[in-house]
Amino acid sequence: MAPNILHLPNGQTITVSGVYGGLYFKFNDLNVHQHSQMPPGWTIVLHSEDDEDFEEEPQSSLDLEEDTHRPRLSHIHKYRRPTLQNDALFISSISNPSSSDFKPASSPTRQIAMMLWATLWWYFHQSEPEAQRRTAASAKTASSGWPKGEWRIRIKREGILHGRHLLPKLERMGLVATEISSVGAEDEKHDKGWEKIFVSQRAFWQIDARIFLFTLSPTHGSPFPPGTPYSSRPSSPSRESLQSPTNRVFAEGPAQGLWSPSPDAGPFASSSHQPTYYPPHPAQYVYTNNVRHPLRSKPPRQGETFYTRYVPSTGQYLSFRVASLSNESVSHKGPVASTPSPSFLPPGSALTPSSVSRVANSPPQSPTDLELLHKWMNEPRVSAFWGVQGSASVQEEFLRASLSSRHSFPAIGCWDGKPFGYFEIYWVKEDRLGALVDSGAAGDWDRGIHVLIGEQEFRGKDRVKVWLSALIHYCWLADQRTNRVLAEPRIDNPK
């Protein structure tokens, strides 16, 4: 297969290329030395298994019954495109960066989990296979009548994943699953439950990427800056850091490249180079306007990016951040899919500068959020539904009230850092909508969204599908107790 670029949500990029028997995943941001015999990355073995169960139609109902109990035979062949449930993979080898530049991962299990997660991120971005499955019961039925199955991929206990305790740990993390949920009467060496591991597409998209994504920590004297792609705050100064010429360069001005420090945290920021996922708070109940509901967690701070993802269909990064009352424009420090400085690419690299992401500031003199709202709210098509037109003071009062709400928060959506719309994400139960949903029986964790697309260039049904699904995706990830996301368009809204 031709090499392609995998964009991770935290802005890192990986080159995926075909090798004998599988695929090679190479971290572009760590392959910087000419003398590296093997660039940092990992190799997977990926193949498809075609079952022979239904090659011949059973001759009688007795044959059909026997067919369901006989051992399943299969042909293993090279992976060409995704199948519904016949693909299988395992990590065969890992090549780590030079120990003189980066410290080894403090937890090898977490490092393997990150590699497997990134592999699955690539796999589930492939074209989705047909959902119909041919089974013994449907062997004589037309294909349109076959039952629908769930897209899964098998994870084999081979190669790097052969460790005795590794797959059980990955299962506890929620990355892999098995349908054999019993303890098992066999001894641990012969437990067959860990031989039937899989990951489903449906479950994978409900996993928060912050559980698995992290960066390696540079060693002392490494040419790499100590910050992550989106460091949440500057490191505490030390005598060594003040005397380090590398650190002085970054103190005088930000350098270009993925590893440059940035004041904008983003959802993946970690000065300790650790995963940034934290579970939601346990439920505590309070009353608002005589409505009993869970005490809500405090939203992200003003200007903070809380969701980011690369969208292959547009070739851009989609992100959402909390709206800000600041008189200064909110600079975008997250990844954008535009031409970067090639300083971190290896000599002779086949990658083109436009194929990788970079961390970039917003254009100079970009408008503030209040200026954006003033412009958008005074558009006739917007004011007809929102009713917040008027002078800038009207929008300021509106945004201040939105930021002060205890059950919702305002957000700005951005394509490659360019704001395109205003959104509100709220908890339904204590909202006025809560009394109207299910006769006042809205769920404790139901969420709702209000939307406003202000920039004409980003309108259209193709983009609506992307940012709408992204908002819903965020609601699922923010609290897995959320089972429903609602929208409440006006009855006279033709859309």
Disulfide bonds with the S-S distance in Angstrom:
none
